[in-house]
């Protein structure tokens, strides 16, 4: 029997300025245990869709309750422009960002413990009072992602790839059932990118975690995600097997914009192979510490 629907998003739209829709009547669903890529050229609406499903960005409402809705296993994440306030449900969704969202001045171990905030008593969570059991769980997660030896370092002493692995460890201790990642490898070098994607695939395969990951380069969707959703101008342009994402097919969808979706060496590879060589490193994202701390609390609250 098919797996149950983990995420059911129906008729969702989002406009920011002058009524121009960033998302335009989008309908997507994710089954439990899937690992699905989300691709699209710059400005296609990927980050907005990711944040809407995570419950961080409210979708547009409609008159007389005609706006869209997003549900997780039948429970509302948001409906008709109203975000759910269900604390337990929100704790079931882990979110990873390109900017890592760690508090730079705090120890890596403490940052990982923040993943427990949604499951701790409100007073203890607010004060950041983590006991030995909490720290033990966090250390196990750090060991799994391969950076246990850095537990007592400040977060800003880690490399970008190590910081992203710390963010993944935070989702592990959170006990999330759904992991949403917004371009988690966009600011990483190729070796770190592969390590992060390997971790996400391992969590999907061995923990049964549903993973929805926004990717800027199709190569990683082909290698790690059996299914891909492609956005174009705020609409779903494709939803199906990643194996169909040939350069010719994406050129039909995006025209000249399709060039930014491929690594330089991609078109030279035989189908079904993937380069392990060096590729140009994307520009590193700036880290805004205060904003990150606030975002952590929003995700875990």
Backbone as JSON, one array per atom type, in Angstrom:
{
  "sequence": "XXXXXXXXXXXXXXXXXXXXXXXXXXXXXXXXXXXXXXXXXXXXXXXXXXXXXXXXXXXXXXXXXXXXXXXXXXXXXXXXXXXXXXXXXXXXXXXXXXXXXXXXXXXXXXXXXXXXXXXXXXXXXXXXXXXXXXXXXXXXXXXXXXXXXXXXXXXXXXXXXXXXXXXXXXXXXXXXXXXXXXXXXXXXXXXXXXXXXXXXXXXXXXXXXXXXXXXXXXXXXXXXXXXXXXXXXXXXXXXXXXXXXXXXXXXXXXXXXXXXXXXXXXXXXXXXXXXXXXXXXXXXXXXXXXXXXXXXXXXXX",
  "N": [[0.84, -1.2, 0.0], [0.42, 2.31, -0.69], [2.41, 4.86, 0.93], [1.21, 7.01, 3.6], [-0.04, 10.38, 3.07], [2.2, 12.82, 3.82], [2.62, 15.65, 3.61], [0.2, 17.85, 2.5], [-0.52, 20.23, 0.35], [-2.65, 22.63, -0.84], [-3.81, 24.64, -3.39], [-2.25, 27.02, -2.84], [-1.22, 30.37, -2.55], [0.9, 33.25, -2.74], [1.61, 36.61, -2.33], [3.7, 39.48, -2.38], [4.52, 42.26, -3.07], [2.72, 44.8, -4.7], [0.77, 43.04, -5.5], [1.79, 41.04, -7.13], [2.08, 37.66, -7.74], [4.16, 35.44, -5.91], [3.92, 32.79, -5.38], [1.56, 30.91, -7.11], [-1.36, 29.62, -6.88], [-0.5, 26.98, -6.08], [-0.26, 23.48, -5.86], [0.85, 20.75, -4.12], [2.02, 17.55, -2.96], [3.49, 15.43, -0.48], [4.63, 12.21, 0.22], [4.89, 10.12, 3.13], [8.18, 9.35, 4.05], [9.37, 9.94, 1.63], [12.02, 11.39, -0.39], [12.36, 14.36, -1.72], [13.19, 16.63, -4.26], [13.26, 20.18, -4.78], [13.31, 22.36, -7.38], [14.28, 25.2, -9.4], [14.64, 28.21, -11.31], [16.25, 31.3, -10.27], [14.09, 33.31, -8.33], [11.82, 31.83, -8.76], [10.16, 31.02, -6.73], [10.87, 29.12, -4.87], [12.02, 29.32, -2.19], [9.94, 30.62, -0.86], [7.86, 28.74, -1.04], [9.01, 26.64, 0.44], [9.22, 27.87, 2.98], [6.56, 28.39, 3.49], [5.44, 25.8, 3.72], [6.85, 24.99, 5.93], [5.62, 26.49, 7.83], [6.44, 29.06, 8.39], [6.02, 31.26, 6.81], [3.12, 33.01, 6.15], [0.51, 32.03, 3.96], [-1.48, 33.53, 1.32], [-4.72, 34.65, 2.19], [-8.2, 34.07, 1.41], [-11.38, 35.35, 0.29], [-14.19, 34.61, 2.3], [-13.08, 32.27, 3.31], [-11.74, 31.01, 1.2], [-9.08, 30.69, 0.66], [-5.85, 28.98, 0.31], [-4.6, 25.85, 1.74], [-2.46, 24.06, 4.01], [-1.52, 20.97, 5.11], [-0.26, 18.63, 7.53], [-0.05, 15.29, 7.76], [-2.81, 15.34, 7.98], [-3.25, 17.31, 9.89], [-3.61, 20.81, 10.34], [-1.12, 22.99, 9.08], [-1.22, 25.53, 8.14], [-3.98, 27.59, 7.12], [-5.93, 29.33, 4.83], [-4.46, 31.72, 5.17], [-3.89, 31.76, 7.88], [-1.67, 30.84, 10.38], [-0.88, 27.8, 12.07], [-0.98, 27.34, 15.6], [-0.2, 25.19, 16.98], [1.94, 23.8, 19.07], [3.13, 21.25, 19.43], [2.78, 20.04, 16.96], [4.34, 21.67, 15.3], [6.84, 21.08, 16.28], [7.37, 18.74, 15.05], [8.4, 19.29, 12.62], [11.38, 19.81, 11.09], [13.72, 22.33, 10.15], [16.13, 23.43, 7.87], [18.43, 25.87, 6.91], [20.13, 27.77, 4.34], [21.83, 29.56, 5.59], [22.57, 28.38, 7.97], [21.74, 29.14, 10.65], [22.74, 29.07, 13.3], [23.71, 30.11, 16.6], [26.33, 32.15, 16.75], [28.12, 32.77, 18.93], [27.71, 30.89, 20.86], [28.28, 27.58, 22.24], [28.71, 24.7, 20.13], [27.42, 22.41, 21.07], [25.4, 23.52, 22.69], [23.91, 24.88, 20.74], [22.9, 22.7, 19.31], [21.32, 21.55, 21.27], [19.23, 23.34, 21.26], [17.4, 22.29, 19.54], [15.73, 20.81, 21.09], [13.9, 22.47, 22.23], [11.16, 22.66, 21.54], [10.1, 20.48, 22.8], [10.56, 20.6, 25.47], [9.55, 21.62, 28.82], [7.97, 24.82, 28.96], [9.12, 26.86, 30.61], [11.69, 25.86, 31.26], [12.73, 25.59, 28.7], [12.65, 28.23, 27.78], [14.54, 29.45, 29.41], [16.75, 28.14, 28.58], [17.73, 25.87, 29.91], [19.42, 23.11, 29.94], [19.65, 19.74, 30.72], [21.73, 16.93, 31.84], [20.84, 14.69, 30.44], [19.68, 15.85, 28.17], [21.96, 16.95, 26.98], [23.37, 14.64, 26.48], [21.84, 13.41, 24.51], [22.18, 15.31, 22.51], [24.94, 15.08, 22.06], [25.07, 12.51, 20.99], [23.78, 12.97, 18.58], [25.58, 14.76, 17.38], [27.75, 13.06, 17.11], [26.77, 11.32, 15.23], [26.61, 12.92, 12.93], [29.22, 13.38, 12.59], [30.83, 15.31, 13.93], [31.43, 15.35, 16.65], [33.7, 15.91, 18.11], [33.9, 18.61, 18.07], [32.14, 19.72, 19.83], [32.32, 21.52, 22.03], [33.31, 23.81, 20.99], [32.88, 27.24, 19.91], [30.19, 28.1, 17.75], [30.89, 29.72, 15.58], [33.47, 29.03, 15.08], [33.59, 26.86, 13.47], [33.79, 25.33, 10.21], [31.93, 26.1, 7.2], [30.63, 23.79, 6.18], [30.73, 22.14, 8.47], [29.16, 23.64, 10.22], [26.68, 23.4, 8.96], [26.26, 20.69, 9.28], [26.0, 20.66, 12.04], [23.57, 21.98, 12.23], [21.94, 20.04, 11.09], [22.23, 18.06, 13.03], [20.87, 19.33, 15.09], [18.24, 19.13, 14.12], [17.98, 16.38, 14.27], [17.94, 15.85, 17.08], [15.64, 17.13, 17.64], [13.72, 15.38, 16.83], [12.24, 15.37, 14.52], [9.74, 14.6, 12.06], [9.45, 15.4, 9.52], [11.71, 16.88, 7.39], [12.7, 19.91, 6.22], [14.57, 21.57, 3.87], [16.15, 24.47, 2.87], [17.9, 25.19, 0.24], [20.35, 23.96, 1.33], [23.0, 23.46, 0.69], [24.0, 25.52, -0.76], [25.98, 27.41, -0.12], [28.27, 25.97, 0.25], [31.37, 24.14, -0.25], [32.17, 21.66, -2.81], [32.89, 19.1, -1.63], [31.91, 19.33, 1.02], [29.25, 19.74, 0.4], [28.49, 17.24, -0.64], [28.79, 15.67, 1.66], [26.82, 16.73, 3.34], [24.47, 16.22, 1.83], [24.64, 13.44, 1.75], [24.18, 12.88, 4.44], [21.51, 13.77, 4.74], [20.25, 11.98, 3.01], [20.82, 9.59, 4.33], [19.38, 9.91, 6.7], [16.82, 9.96, 5.65], [16.69, 7.37, 4.56], [17.34, 5.56, 6.67], [16.05, 6.46, 8.97], [13.52, 6.89, 8.18], [12.72, 9.45, 7.65], [10.92, 12.07, 6.18], [12.01, 14.03, 3.54], [12.31, 17.2, 2.17], [13.84, 19.07, -0.09], [15.22, 22.03, -1.21], [17.03, 22.78, -4.06], [19.66, 24.25, -5.89], [21.02, 23.25, -7.98], [20.73, 20.85, -10.47], [22.12, 18.47, -10.6], [22.45, 17.39, -8.01], [19.83, 16.77, -7.34], [19.31, 14.71, -9.17], [21.08, 12.78, -8.25], [20.38, 12.25, -5.56], [17.59, 12.38, -5.06], [14.68, 10.7, -5.78], [12.4, 11.87, -6.82], [11.35, 14.97, -8.26], [10.2, 18.29, -7.92], [9.5, 20.98, -9.95], [9.56, 24.45, -10.07], [8.24, 27.28, -11.77], [8.04, 30.63, -12.25], [6.36, 30.81, -9.99], [4.56, 28.7, -10.28], [3.81, 25.18, -10.48], [5.79, 23.54, -12.65], [6.71, 21.06, -13.29], [6.38, 17.79, -12.0], [7.63, 14.95, -11.02], [9.53, 11.95, -11.87], [13.0, 12.29, -11.12], [14.79, 11.45, -12.98], [13.98, 12.31, -15.45], [14.99, 14.8, -15.85], [16.66, 16.01, -17.99], [19.14, 18.04, -19.71], [17.98, 18.98, -22.11], [15.23, 18.73, -21.62], [14.85, 20.47, -19.43], [15.6, 22.81, -20.63], [13.44, 23.21, -22.29], [11.53, 23.8, -20.38], [12.56, 26.09, -18.99], [14.04, 27.65, -20.74], [16.67, 29.9, -21.5], [17.21, 30.32, -18.83], [17.64, 27.84, -17.76], [20.31, 27.23, -17.74], [21.5, 28.06, -15.36], [20.88, 26.07, -13.62], [22.55, 23.93, -13.8], [25.64, 22.32, -13.03], [28.85, 23.24, -14.35], [30.09, 21.01, -15.6], [28.09, 19.24, -16.08], [26.55, 18.67, -18.45], [28.36, 17.28, -19.94], [28.53, 14.8, -18.86], [27.85, 11.25, -18.97], [24.51, 9.94, -18.9], [23.22, 9.15, -15.7], [25.6, 9.19, -14.35], [27.81, 10.91, -12.07], [29.69, 13.73, -11.29], [32.61, 13.78, -9.28], [34.54, 15.56, -9.05], [36.28, 18.75, -8.7], [34.34, 21.72, -8.54], [33.18, 25.04, -9.32], [33.02, 27.06, -6.42], [30.12, 28.24, -4.76], [29.23, 31.6, -3.84], [29.88, 32.5, -0.51], [27.4, 32.59, 2.04], [26.3, 35.36, 3.98], [26.27, 35.63, 7.55], [23.82, 36.41, 9.81], [23.76, 36.96, 13.01], [21.92, 37.71, 15.08], [19.45, 37.56, 13.81], [19.41, 34.85, 13.23], [19.24, 33.63, 15.74], [16.7, 34.4, 16.56], [15.2, 33.11, 14.58], [15.67, 30.42, 15.17], [14.28, 30.15, 17.59], [11.7, 30.62, 16.64], [11.27, 28.42, 14.97], [11.39, 26.32, 16.77], [9.47, 26.93, 18.62]],
  "CA": [[0.0, 0.0, 0.0], [1.21, 3.55, -0.7], [2.59, 5.54, 2.21], [0.27, 8.11, 3.8], [0.38, 11.71, 2.68], [2.81, 13.6, 4.91], [2.28, 17.05, 3.38], [-0.82, 18.1, 1.47], [-0.66, 21.68, 0.15], [-3.68, 22.8, -1.87], [-4.22, 25.97, -3.84], [-1.6, 28.06, -2.05], [-0.69, 31.53, -3.27], [1.56, 34.23, -1.89], [2.04, 37.83, -3.0], [4.39, 40.4, -1.49], [4.43, 43.65, -3.48], [1.89, 45.16, -5.85], [-0.11, 41.95, -5.87], [2.42, 40.08, -8.04], [2.21, 36.41, -6.97], [5.39, 34.66, -5.87], [3.32, 31.47, -5.57], [0.3, 31.13, -7.81], [-2.26, 28.47, -6.85], [0.36, 25.8, -6.09], [-0.72, 22.28, -5.19], [1.85, 19.69, -4.08], [1.89, 16.63, -1.82], [4.66, 14.59, -0.19], [4.28, 11.02, 0.99], [5.81, 9.8, 4.23], [9.36, 8.59, 3.67], [9.95, 10.39, 0.36], [13.04, 12.42, -0.46], [11.92, 15.1, -2.91], [13.9, 17.87, -4.55], [12.53, 21.32, -5.32], [14.25, 23.13, -8.18], [13.73, 26.32, -10.14], [15.55, 29.33, -11.49], [16.12, 32.36, -9.27], [12.82, 34.02, -8.38], [10.71, 30.94, -9.12], [9.27, 30.83, -5.58], [11.29, 27.95, -4.08], [12.15, 29.61, -0.76], [8.62, 30.95, -0.33], [7.13, 27.49, -0.86], [9.64, 25.95, 1.56], [8.87, 28.54, 4.24], [5.12, 28.22, 3.71], [5.21, 24.45, 4.22], [7.42, 24.95, 7.28], [4.81, 27.29, 8.74], [7.16, 30.28, 8.73], [5.48, 32.33, 5.98], [1.69, 32.79, 5.91], [0.02, 32.13, 2.59], [-2.57, 34.49, 1.15], [-6.07, 34.21, 2.49], [-9.21, 34.38, 0.41], [-12.68, 35.74, 0.83], [-15.08, 33.53, 2.74], [-12.33, 31.05, 3.55], [-11.4, 30.35, -0.06], [-7.63, 30.61, 0.49], [-5.29, 27.64, 0.3], [-4.35, 25.19, 3.02], [-1.33, 23.14, 4.06], [-1.71, 20.05, 6.22], [0.73, 17.58, 7.77], [-0.75, 14.11, 8.26], [-4.19, 15.72, 8.28], [-3.33, 18.43, 10.83], [-3.29, 22.05, 9.6], [0.03, 23.85, 9.32], [-1.86, 26.83, 7.96], [-5.16, 27.56, 6.27], [-6.53, 30.61, 4.5], [-3.66, 32.83, 5.7], [-3.7, 31.66, 9.32], [-0.69, 29.83, 10.79], [-1.23, 26.99, 13.23], [-0.25, 27.63, 16.84], [-0.01, 23.9, 17.64], [3.36, 23.69, 19.39], [3.59, 19.89, 19.23], [2.85, 19.77, 15.53], [5.47, 22.4, 14.76], [8.06, 20.39, 16.69], [7.56, 17.59, 14.16], [8.97, 19.78, 11.37], [12.72, 20.38, 11.19], [14.02, 23.24, 9.04], [17.54, 23.76, 7.69], [18.58, 26.98, 5.98], [21.44, 28.01, 3.74], [22.66, 30.36, 6.51], [22.88, 27.53, 9.13], [20.91, 29.5, 11.8], [23.35, 28.8, 14.6], [24.1, 31.29, 17.35], [27.78, 32.03, 16.61], [28.91, 32.9, 20.16], [27.41, 29.78, 21.77], [28.92, 26.31, 21.92], [28.0, 23.85, 19.18], [26.53, 21.55, 21.85], [24.22, 24.3, 23.08], [23.12, 25.09, 19.54], [22.18, 21.47, 19.0], [20.28, 21.39, 22.3], [18.07, 24.18, 20.92], [16.42, 21.46, 18.86], [14.84, 20.22, 22.09], [13.05, 23.5, 22.83], [9.75, 22.38, 21.33], [9.67, 19.32, 23.59], [10.83, 20.87, 26.87], [8.63, 22.54, 29.48], [8.18, 26.17, 28.45], [10.02, 27.62, 31.46], [13.06, 25.37, 31.1], [13.15, 25.91, 27.35], [12.87, 29.68, 27.67], [15.78, 29.78, 30.11], [17.86, 27.37, 28.02], [18.26, 24.99, 30.93], [19.55, 21.77, 29.39], [20.24, 18.84, 31.71], [22.71, 15.98, 31.31], [20.19, 13.83, 29.44], [19.57, 16.65, 26.96], [23.3, 17.05, 26.37], [23.75, 13.31, 25.99], [21.14, 13.25, 23.22], [22.83, 16.21, 21.56], [26.24, 14.51, 21.72], [24.83, 11.39, 20.09], [23.48, 13.53, 17.26], [26.83, 15.29, 16.84], [28.57, 11.93, 16.7], [26.21, 10.76, 14.0], [26.95, 13.76, 11.79], [30.67, 13.37, 12.45], [31.55, 16.47, 14.47], [31.35, 15.31, 18.11], [34.91, 16.48, 18.7], [33.79, 20.08, 18.05], [30.96, 20.06, 20.62], [32.52, 22.63, 22.96], [33.75, 25.0, 20.26], [31.84, 28.18, 19.5], [29.69, 27.76, 16.42], [31.58, 30.47, 14.53], [34.8, 28.47, 14.86], [33.45, 25.74, 12.56], [33.67, 25.64, 8.78], [30.54, 26.14, 6.74], [30.09, 22.44, 6.14], [30.55, 21.67, 9.84], [28.0, 24.33, 10.78], [25.47, 22.82, 8.41], [26.07, 19.4, 9.94], [25.47, 20.96, 13.37], [22.15, 22.28, 12.04], [21.28, 18.75, 10.88], [22.18, 17.42, 14.35], [19.78, 19.97, 15.83], [16.99, 18.52, 13.67], [17.94, 15.01, 14.78], [17.49, 15.84, 18.48], [14.26, 17.63, 17.64], [12.83, 14.27, 16.58], [11.33, 15.77, 13.44], [9.28, 13.59, 11.11], [9.6, 16.04, 8.22], [12.85, 17.79, 7.34], [12.62, 20.83, 5.09], [15.87, 22.21, 3.72], [16.12, 25.53, 1.86], [19.22, 25.32, -0.36], [21.3, 23.74, 2.43], [24.38, 23.32, 0.23], [24.29, 26.6, -1.71], [27.17, 28.15, 0.25], [29.29, 25.01, 0.64], [32.23, 23.6, -1.29], [31.64, 20.38, -3.3], [33.05, 18.0, -0.68], [30.96, 19.54, 2.12], [27.91, 19.55, -0.16], [28.21, 15.81, -0.71], [28.62, 15.15, 3.02], [25.51, 17.15, 3.83], [23.44, 15.47, 1.11], [24.73, 12.06, 2.22], [23.5, 12.83, 5.74], [20.06, 13.87, 4.53], [19.82, 10.72, 2.41], [20.9, 8.57, 5.38], [18.24, 10.12, 7.61], [15.64, 9.53, 4.9], [16.7, 5.92, 4.34], [17.44, 4.77, 7.9], [15.13, 6.95, 10.0], [12.19, 7.08, 7.61], [12.41, 10.87, 7.65], [10.51, 12.68, 4.92], [12.92, 15.14, 3.26], [11.94, 18.09, 1.06], [15.04, 19.88, -0.14], [15.36, 22.97, -2.31], [18.37, 22.69, -4.61], [19.89, 25.18, -7.0], [21.69, 22.54, -9.06], [20.0, 19.64, -10.78], [22.97, 17.3, -10.39], [22.18, 16.8, -6.7], [18.5, 16.18, -7.39], [19.46, 13.45, -9.89], [21.84, 11.8, -7.47], [19.85, 11.94, -4.23], [16.14, 12.46, -4.91], [13.96, 10.01, -6.85], [11.34, 12.72, -7.37], [11.64, 16.4, -8.25], [9.18, 19.28, -8.26], [10.13, 22.15, -10.57], [8.74, 25.65, -10.09], [8.54, 28.31, -12.75], [7.18, 31.8, -12.06], [5.38, 30.58, -8.94], [3.67, 27.59, -10.6], [4.45, 23.88, -10.66], [6.02, 23.27, -14.08], [6.96, 19.63, -13.43], [6.37, 17.01, -10.77], [7.78, 13.57, -11.45], [10.84, 11.33, -11.65], [14.16, 13.14, -11.37], [15.51, 10.93, -14.14], [13.53, 13.01, -16.66], [15.53, 16.16, -15.87], [17.78, 16.17, -18.91], [19.32, 19.43, -20.13], [17.02, 19.34, -23.16], [13.9, 18.88, -21.02], [14.82, 21.69, -18.63], [15.65, 23.94, -21.56], [12.06, 23.43, -22.72], [10.79, 24.42, -19.27], [13.09, 27.36, -18.51], [14.78, 28.41, -21.74], [18.04, 30.27, -21.14], [17.37, 30.25, -17.37], [18.01, 26.48, -17.36], [21.76, 27.13, -17.61], [21.93, 28.25, -13.97], [20.52, 24.89, -12.84], [23.52, 22.87, -14.02], [27.07, 22.51, -12.83], [29.48, 23.38, -15.66], [30.47, 19.75, -16.22], [26.96, 18.31, -16.07], [26.11, 18.25, -19.77], [29.37, 16.41, -20.52], [28.49, 13.5, -18.21], [26.86, 10.27, -19.41], [23.35, 9.87, -18.01], [23.35, 8.22, -14.58], [26.86, 9.37, -13.65], [27.88, 12.17, -11.34], [31.07, 14.13, -11.09], [33.13, 13.95, -7.93], [35.65, 16.48, -9.16], [36.08, 20.1, -8.19], [33.48, 22.63, -9.29], [33.27, 26.36, -8.7], [32.34, 27.2, -5.14], [29.2, 29.37, -4.72], [29.6, 32.65, -2.88], [29.48, 32.18, 0.85], [26.32, 33.44, 2.54], [26.58, 36.11, 5.21], [25.54, 35.12, 8.71], [23.3, 37.46, 10.68], [23.61, 36.2, 14.26], [20.69, 38.03, 15.81], [18.32, 37.01, 13.06], [19.44, 33.41, 13.34], [18.75, 33.25, 17.07], [15.24, 34.57, 16.54], [14.64, 32.08, 13.71], [15.71, 29.16, 15.91], [13.18, 30.15, 18.55], [10.44, 30.51, 15.9], [11.13, 27.06, 14.48], [11.21, 25.39, 17.88], [8.35, 27.31, 19.5]],
  "C": [[0.88, 1.24, 0.0], [1.3, 4.17, 0.68], [1.57, 6.66, 2.36], [0.85, 9.44, 3.36], [0.93, 12.45, 3.89], [2.44, 15.07, 4.81], [1.27, 17.15, 2.25], [-1.04, 19.61, 1.4], [-1.58, 21.9, -1.04], [-3.96, 24.26, -2.14], [-3.57, 27.11, -3.09], [-1.01, 29.14, -2.95], [-0.05, 32.47, -2.27], [2.02, 35.4, -2.75], [2.68, 38.74, -1.98], [4.14, 41.85, -1.88], [3.56, 43.79, -4.72], [1.04, 44.01, -6.35], [0.48, 40.94, -6.82], [2.66, 38.77, -7.29], [3.6, 35.79, -7.07], [5.04, 33.18, -5.99], [1.92, 31.69, -6.12], [-0.49, 29.83, -7.88], [-1.49, 27.14, -6.95], [-0.29, 24.67, -5.3], [0.36, 21.21, -5.28], [1.54, 18.79, -2.89], [3.16, 15.81, -1.71], [4.18, 13.4, 0.62], [5.32, 10.76, 2.07], [6.97, 8.95, 3.68], [9.96, 8.98, 2.33], [11.12, 11.33, 0.59], [12.84, 13.13, -1.79], [12.72, 16.37, -3.05], [12.94, 18.92, -5.07], [13.54, 22.17, -6.07], [13.51, 24.28, -8.87], [14.77, 27.41, -10.27], [15.32, 30.37, -10.4], [14.79, 33.09, -9.46], [11.63, 33.15, -8.72], [9.74, 30.68, -7.98], [9.68, 29.69, -4.67], [11.31, 28.25, -2.59], [10.81, 29.94, -0.13], [7.8, 29.69, -0.1], [7.68, 26.7, 0.33], [9.18, 26.55, 2.89], [7.38, 28.43, 4.53], [4.82, 26.84, 4.28], [5.76, 24.29, 5.63], [6.59, 25.73, 8.29], [5.48, 28.56, 9.18], [6.67, 31.49, 7.94], [4.0, 32.08, 5.74], [1.34, 32.93, 4.44], [-1.12, 33.14, 2.52], [-3.89, 33.86, 1.54], [-7.01, 34.57, 1.36], [-10.51, 34.77, 1.06], [-13.5, 34.51, 1.18], [-14.35, 32.19, 2.87], [-11.91, 30.3, 2.31], [-9.9, 30.29, -0.31], [-7.14, 29.18, 0.55], [-5.09, 27.09, 1.7], [-3.14, 24.28, 2.88], [-1.52, 22.27, 5.3], [-0.54, 19.07, 6.3], [0.03, 16.43, 8.46], [-2.16, 14.48, 8.76], [-4.34, 16.86, 9.25], [-2.89, 19.71, 10.12], [-1.97, 22.68, 10.05], [-0.41, 25.29, 9.15], [-3.02, 26.68, 6.99], [-5.69, 28.96, 6.08], [-5.79, 31.79, 5.15], [-3.42, 32.79, 7.18], [-2.75, 30.52, 9.66], [-1.17, 29.08, 12.02], [-0.38, 27.41, 14.43], [0.01, 26.34, 17.63], [1.47, 23.64, 17.85], [3.9, 22.3, 19.12], [3.73, 19.56, 17.75], [4.06, 20.44, 14.9], [6.8, 21.74, 15.12], [8.36, 19.19, 15.81], [8.18, 17.99, 12.83], [10.34, 20.39, 11.66], [13.01, 21.22, 9.96], [15.52, 23.55, 9.04], [17.63, 24.83, 6.62], [19.99, 27.03, 5.41], [22.38, 28.69, 4.73], [22.92, 29.67, 7.84], [22.03, 27.84, 10.36], [21.44, 28.98, 13.13], [23.66, 30.13, 15.28], [25.63, 31.27, 17.46], [28.55, 32.0, 17.92], [28.68, 31.75, 21.12], [28.09, 28.5, 21.29], [28.06, 25.52, 20.93], [27.01, 22.95, 19.93], [25.26, 22.28, 22.25], [23.32, 24.56, 21.88], [22.31, 23.85, 19.18], [21.06, 21.22, 20.01], [19.05, 22.25, 22.01], [17.01, 23.38, 20.17], [15.41, 20.82, 19.8], [13.79, 21.2, 22.61], [11.55, 23.19, 22.69], [9.22, 21.25, 22.18], [9.93, 19.5, 25.09], [9.71, 21.69, 27.49], [8.98, 23.98, 29.12], [9.2, 26.95, 29.28], [11.46, 27.18, 31.25], [13.59, 25.69, 29.71], [13.47, 27.38, 27.18], [14.2, 30.09, 28.29], [16.99, 29.03, 29.54], [18.51, 26.46, 29.03], [18.28, 23.55, 30.42], [20.26, 20.88, 30.4], [21.18, 17.84, 31.04], [22.09, 15.06, 30.25], [20.05, 14.58, 28.11], [20.91, 16.71, 26.23], [23.78, 15.72, 25.83], [23.11, 13.04, 24.63], [21.81, 14.1, 22.15], [24.19, 15.66, 21.12], [26.09, 13.31, 20.79], [24.54, 11.88, 18.67], [24.74, 14.09, 16.59], [27.75, 14.17, 16.38], [28.06, 11.35, 15.38], [26.58, 11.6, 12.77], [28.46, 14.0, 11.68], [31.42, 14.56, 12.99], [31.49, 16.51, 16.0], [32.55, 15.97, 18.77], [34.87, 18.0, 18.75], [32.67, 20.59, 18.97], [31.13, 21.31, 21.47], [33.08, 23.88, 22.28], [32.57, 25.94, 20.04], [31.45, 27.87, 18.06], [30.46, 28.47, 15.32], [33.02, 30.02, 14.32], [34.77, 27.3, 13.87], [33.43, 26.22, 11.12], [32.19, 25.64, 8.39], [29.9, 24.77, 6.7], [29.84, 21.87, 7.52], [29.35, 22.35, 10.49], [26.7, 23.75, 10.24], [25.2, 21.44, 9.0], [25.57, 19.59, 11.38], [23.97, 21.27, 13.28], [21.36, 20.99, 11.8], [21.17, 18.0, 12.21], [21.07, 18.01, 15.2], [18.43, 19.4, 15.42], [16.85, 17.08, 14.16], [17.42, 14.97, 16.22], [16.06, 16.34, 18.59], [13.27, 16.49, 17.46], [11.83, 14.56, 15.48], [10.96, 14.57, 12.57], [9.44, 14.09, 9.68], [10.78, 17.0, 8.31], [12.77, 18.6, 6.05], [13.93, 21.6, 5.02], [15.83, 23.21, 2.56], [17.54, 25.79, 1.37], [20.34, 25.12, 0.68], [22.75, 23.66, 1.99], [24.82, 24.48, -0.67], [25.58, 27.34, -1.39], [28.32, 27.25, 0.68], [30.14, 24.58, -0.56], [31.72, 22.22, -1.68], [31.75, 19.23, -2.32], [32.07, 18.11, 0.48], [29.53, 19.33, 1.64], [27.55, 18.07, -0.2], [28.0, 15.22, 0.68], [27.25, 15.51, 3.57], [24.4, 16.37, 3.14], [23.46, 14.0, 1.5], [24.02, 11.9, 3.56], [21.99, 12.87, 5.59], [19.52, 12.56, 3.95], [19.83, 9.59, 3.44], [19.73, 8.68, 6.34], [16.94, 9.7, 6.93], [15.55, 8.01, 4.85], [16.59, 5.15, 5.65], [16.49, 5.21, 9.0], [13.7, 7.12, 9.48], [11.76, 8.52, 7.56], [11.99, 11.32, 6.25], [11.36, 13.92, 4.71], [12.44, 15.89, 2.03], [13.04, 19.13, 0.98], [15.07, 20.73, -1.4], [16.81, 22.97, -2.76], [18.5, 23.63, -5.8], [20.52, 24.48, -8.2], [21.1, 21.15, -9.23], [20.82, 18.38, -10.51], [22.65, 16.62, -9.06], [20.78, 16.19, -6.63], [18.55, 14.81, -8.08], [20.1, 12.38, -9.03], [21.11, 11.35, -6.22], [18.33, 11.82, -4.14], [15.42, 11.76, -6.05], [12.91, 10.89, -7.55], [11.74, 14.18, -7.25], [10.4, 17.19, -8.62], [9.9, 20.51, -8.78], [9.13, 23.3, -10.58], [9.2, 26.58, -11.2], [7.53, 29.44, -12.56], [6.04, 31.52, -11.08], [4.39, 29.47, -9.2], [4.48, 26.3, -10.7], [4.56, 23.59, -12.15], [6.26, 21.79, -14.34], [6.93, 18.99, -12.06], [6.44, 15.55, -11.17], [9.17, 13.05, -11.2], [11.99, 12.27, -11.98], [14.91, 12.7, -12.62], [15.12, 11.63, -15.44], [14.21, 14.37, -16.84], [16.8, 16.25, -16.72], [17.95, 17.65, -19.24], [18.3, 19.87, -21.17], [15.63, 19.59, -22.57], [13.81, 20.18, -20.22], [14.94, 22.94, -19.5], [14.26, 24.25, -22.1], [11.26, 24.16, -21.64], [11.23, 25.86, -19.0], [13.79, 28.21, -19.56], [16.19, 28.69, -21.26], [18.27, 30.18, -19.64], [17.82, 28.86, -16.92], [19.51, 26.34, -17.14], [22.22, 27.27, -16.16], [21.62, 27.05, -13.1], [21.54, 23.77, -12.97], [24.91, 23.29, -13.59], [27.73, 22.55, -14.21], [29.76, 22.07, -16.36], [29.29, 18.82, -16.47], [26.63, 17.78, -17.46], [27.13, 17.32, -20.42], [29.31, 15.01, -19.93], [27.52, 12.57, -18.91], [25.7, 10.25, -18.42], [23.59, 8.83, -16.93], [24.68, 8.29, -13.89], [26.9, 10.74, -13.04], [29.33, 12.49, -11.07], [31.41, 14.21, -9.62], [34.31, 14.91, -7.93], [35.31, 17.84, -8.63], [35.2, 20.89, -9.12], [33.57, 23.99, -8.62], [32.46, 26.44, -7.42], [31.41, 28.39, -5.15], [29.67, 30.38, -3.67], [29.06, 32.3, -1.5], [28.42, 33.15, 1.35], [26.74, 34.14, 3.82], [25.71, 35.6, 6.35], [25.13, 36.29, 9.59], [22.92, 36.82, 12.02], [22.28, 36.47, 14.96], [19.47, 37.43, 15.12], [18.25, 35.51, 13.21], [18.88, 32.96, 14.68], [17.24, 33.35, 17.14], [14.6, 33.47, 15.73], [14.62, 30.72, 14.4], [14.53, 29.07, 16.86], [11.84, 29.99, 17.84], [10.21, 29.08, 15.44], [10.76, 26.11, 15.61], [9.99, 25.69, 18.74], [7.07, 26.59, 19.14]]
}
